[in-house]
Amino acid sequence: KVSKKEALFLQQLQHPKISNVRSAGLIIAIEFAGFEQNKRIIDECLRQGVIVDWFLFAPHCMRLAPPLTISEEEIEKSCTVILQSIEKAG
């Protein structure tokens, strides 16, 4: 089920401000132009209840690490929040 959930995240996370999306299962990195932009988007995601962070070795990349039990509805909701946060803060 993890690969199906991973594919759903990758399908949903499409936006012109996203430089790249990489994943290994449900460990997902969303790459932006720089740390400042990433930090604004992360802060907005947190305000809307989606817990995300950045990678210490790649501060321009947002880190998603949802539980393996995440539902498809929760994936769609979290991706909607991330995309809205990009629009609002990016």
C-alpha positions in Angstrom: 0.0 0.0 0.0 2.9 2.4 0.6 3.8 2.6 -3.1 0.2 3.5 -4.0 0.2 6.2 -1.3 3.6 7.5 -2.5 2.2 7.7 -6.1 -0.8 9.6 -4.8 1.4 12.2 -3.1 3.6 12.5 -6.2 0.5 12.9 -8.4 -1.0 15.6 -6.2 2.2 17.7 -5.5 2.3 19.5 -8.8 2.9 23.3 -8.8 5.1 25.7 -10.8 7.0 26.8 -7.6 8.0 23.2 -6.8 11.4 22.6 -8.3 11.4 18.8 -7.7 9.7 16.1 -5.6 11.8 13.1 -4.5 10.6 10.2 -2.4 11.6 6.9 -0.9 8.3 5.4 0.1 6.5 8.0 2.3 9.6 10.0 3.1 9.1 12.8 0.6 11.2 15.9 -0.2 9.6 18.9 -1.9 12.3 21.2 -3.3 11.8 25.0 -3.6 14.0 27.8 -4.8 15.5 28.5 -1.4 15.2 28.2 2.4 13.3 31.5 2.9 10.5 30.4 0.5 10.5 26.9 2.0 10.3 28.3 5.6 7.3 30.6 4.7 5.5 27.6 3.2 6.3 25.4 6.2 5.0 28.0 8.6 1.7 28.3 6.7 1.3 24.5 6.6 1.8 24.3 10.3 -0.8 27.1 10.8 -3.2 25.0 8.8 -2.5 21.8 10.8 -0.2 19.9 8.4 3.1 19.0 10.2 6.1 19.4 7.9 9.7 20.4 8.4 12.9 20.8 6.3 16.0 18.7 5.9 19.1 19.9 7.9 21.3 18.9 4.9 18.9 20.5 2.4 17.1 23.5 3.9 15.4 24.4 0.6 13.5 21.1 0.7 10.3 20.5 2.7 10.2 17.1 4.5 7.1 15.0 4.6 7.1 11.9 6.7 3.5 10.8 7.3 2.6 7.6 9.1 2.3 4.5 7.0 -1.4 4.3 8.1 -2.3 7.6 6.4 -5.5 7.3 4.4 -6.0 8.5 0.8 -8.4 11.2 2.1 -5.7 12.4 4.5 -3.2 12.5 1.7 -5.5 14.5 -0.5 -6.3 16.9 2.3 -2.6 17.4 3.2 -1.6 18.0 -0.4 -4.4 20.6 -0.7 -3.1 22.4 2.4 0.5 22.3 1.0 -0.6 23.7 -2.4 -2.7 26.4 -0.7 0.3 27.3 1.5 2.5 27.6 -1.6 0.0 30.1 -3.1 -0.4 32.0 0.2 3.3 32.1 1.3 5.4 31.1 -1.7 
